[in-house]
Amino acid sequence: MVILFCPGIGVAIDEDVQGSKDHSLLTRMPDFHITAYKVSDFDSYKFDDKDKKTVVIEGKKTYIEYKLNKGAQEPGELKIRRNIQDALKQIGGTVVFDDNFNKASTIVVTKDGNEIWIQVKSYNAMYRLTTIEKKSMDQVVVADARAMGNDILANGHVSIYGIYFDTGKSDIKPESDAALSEIAQLLKNNMSLKLYVVGHTDSDGTFDANMKLSKERAEAVAQALTTRYGIAPDRLKSYGVGSLSPVVSNASEAGKQKNRRVELVEQ
């Protein structure tokens, strides 16, 4: 969906900053050019939601700043916001926040199964778009066996974030293999080490469901270590504590993501 306009007559068309382009969801307001542009493959941004609370969204971030061409007539900040809102509504977008005082809006669009958050801040001769295409970070760094052992030696436990499950399920996803291999190596490096495998969830869902899910995930990790990596079953005991032991607040998506984890605790 695009916003279609014809440039004003007799207006100088200023050049966009090098390497910039409009976001794929929107074309620009007429007689505006891009003065700042930045794309990050993975970043976070604070949006205002429908409850007027700040939520942190993570994913691919695009920032675009537009300024009015010299000699062009100012459309007014409200016209800018309403044009962008209406264009996004036409492709299923929902305005979850709109503040005339601060001249800002938050719109959420779901496209091809992906959730995209858009913030527009508008002024009479300038507006800024910040978008996050929500996604989890691709895990490219996994704690190795030595680092895990050092944490257990120093603290008695270590959090593992490289083990992945689909929402509400306990089946271990294939991208967890690297972390599982390092846990197995940790146990093989220290044959006397015995561990509690403890599953943790965020606060979404019911208490009873989270307690059950966290235990099932811990059991799945212990079973994978014994059946696939040859770890003796008597060296592992699995437990689930649901959302009872968060490391940070569950008030944000980033916090929930950090609380969803498996911990290894020395017996």
N, C-alpha and C positions, 0 to 999 in steps of 0.2 A: 504494500500500500504506500502511495506517495502523495505528497501535497503538490498540486499542479498550479502554477502561476505563470504569468508573463512578466518579465522584467519591465520596470518603469521606463518610459521614454525619456531620453536625455540624461540618463544616470550613468555615471562612470562605473564600470564593472571592475572592482578591485580583485587582484589575484589571490587565490587561496594559498595558505602556507604550503611549502613544498612537501609532497608525500601524503597530503591529507585527502580525505574523501568523505562524503556523507555516509551516515550509518545505513545499513541495508534496509532498515525498516522505514526510513523517512528521507525525503528530499528536504531541502532547506526552504525557509521563507524567502519570498522574492526580494532581490536587491541586497542580499547578505552574502558575505564571503567568510571563509574559515581563517581565523587568526591564531588558533592554537589547536593542536591535535596530538593525542597520545593513545596508544593501544598497548595494554599489558595482557599477556596470555593468562595470568592468574594474579588477581589482586582482590581487595575488598573495598566496600564503600558503605557508609551509613545512610540509610534511607529512612524517611518518615513513613509510617504505615497508617492503616485506617484508624488505629487507636491513638494516633498522634504520639506514638512511641518510636524510638530509634531502633532499627533492626540492621544488623550487619550482614550483607550479602556478599558471597565470594564467588568468583568465576572470572571469565574474560571481561576485562574492563576497557571501555572506550570513552574517551573524553573529547568533546568537540566544542570549541567556542566560536560563535559567529558574531560578526559586527556588520553594521549597516554600511553599504557603499556610500561614498561621498556624494552628496547632492540628492540622495533618495529621501523620500518622505517616511517619517517614523510611523510604523503601524500601531504602536502602543503595546505595552507588555502583555496586557490581557488578551489581545488578539493573537499574539504569538502562542501563549499557553493554550488557548482554546483551539487553535488550529492543530497543534500537535496532539492534544487530547482527542479531538474528533477523528483525526487520521488513524490514531492507534485503536480507538474504539471500533472502527470499521473492520479491523482485523482481529477483533475479539479482546482487545485490551480493556483493562479495568482501572479506573482512576481510584486509587486507594488513599490518596492524600492530595488536598488542594488548599493552598493558603494564600489569600489575596494580600495579606499584610506583608508576608515575606516573599511573595511573588514566586512561589515554588509549587510544583506538583510532582507526585509519584504515580507512575502508571506501570502496571504489570501486564505483560503479554506472554501467552503460552503459544509457542510456534514449534511444530514438529517435535512435540514432547518436551521442549526446553522452555524453562521459565526465564523471561527476560525482564529485568527491572530497569525502568527509565526515570531519571529525574530531570526535569526542565526547570531552570531558573531564568526568568526573563526580565528584561529591562526595556526601555523604549528604543534603544539603538543597539542592543546586544542581547544575546541569550546563550546559555550553556546547556549542553546535553551530557549527562553522565549515564552510561548504561553498563549493567552487569549481566552477562549471559551466565546464569547460575550453573555451577558445576563443582564437583569435587576436584581437588588438586590431584594431578597424576603423581603418584608416589614414586619418586626416582631415588630417594635415599632411604635405606633401611638400616636400623641400628645393627651392628654386627655382634657376634657372640662375645667378643672381648668387652665391648661397651656395655652390653647387658650384664655381664659378670661383674664389672666394676660398679654398676648401679646397685646390684643386689648386695655386693660386699659392703658398700657404703650406707645403703638405705634399707636393705632387707627386701626390696621389691623393685620392679621396673615395669613401666607402662609400655605396651606394644601397640603401635598404631598402623602396622603394616599388614594386619589381618582383616579381610574384608568379607562382609555379608550383605545380601540384599535386605532391604527394609523389612523388618518383621520375621526374618528367616534365620536359620542357624546353619545353612549349608555354606561351607567355606568356598569363596570364589578362587579361581585359579591364580589370580594376581597376588595371592597370599603366600605363594610357594617360597619366595625369597625370605620372608620373615620366619616361616616355619623351619626352613633349613638352618637359619642362624640359631633358633631356639634349640634345635636338635644338636647343633655343634656345641652350644653352651653346655648342654647336659653331657655330651661325650667328652668334653674337655675336663669336666669335674664329675667323675663317676660317683662321688659320694653325695652330690647335690640332689635334693628332693624339692619339688615345687608344688605349691598350690597354684592352680590355673583359675583365675577369678574373672568372670565376665561382668562387664559394666554397661549400662544403657544410659541414655539421656532421660529426661522427665516426660517425654511424649508417651501417650498411651496410659493404660491403667497400671497401678502398682503390681497387681498379681501377674499380669501379662509380662511386665518387664522382668519380674523376678524369675519367671519360667524361662523367658527368652535368654536372659543372661546366663542361666545355668546350662541351657541347651548349647549355647555357643561355647562356653568353657568346656563342656563335654566333647564337643566336636573338635576343638583344638587338641585336647588330650588324646582323643582317639586317633587323630591324624598323626600325632607324634609317635604313637605306639605302633600303628599299622603300617605307616609309610616310611618311618625313619628308624624303626627298631628300638625305640626307647622302652624300657621295662615298665609295665603298667603300674607297679608298686612305687614308682618314683614320682607319680603325678596324682593329685587329687583335685577334682574340679568342683567349683562352687559358683553361684551367681548371687550378686547383691543388688541387681537392678539399678535403680538411680540413687541408692543410699549413700554412695561415696563419690560425689562429683569432685573434680579437681578445680572447676571454675563454675560460675553461675550458668544455669540453663536458659537465661533470659534472651540470649542471642543464638543464631544458627551456628556461629563460630564456636560458642561455648558448648553447645550440644554436640558438635562434631568432636570436640576434645574429650568430652565425657564418655563418648562411645569408644570403649577400648577393652583390651584384655590385659590383665596384670599378671605378672609372675611374682609370687611371694615365696620367699624361702621358708620351708617347713621347719 
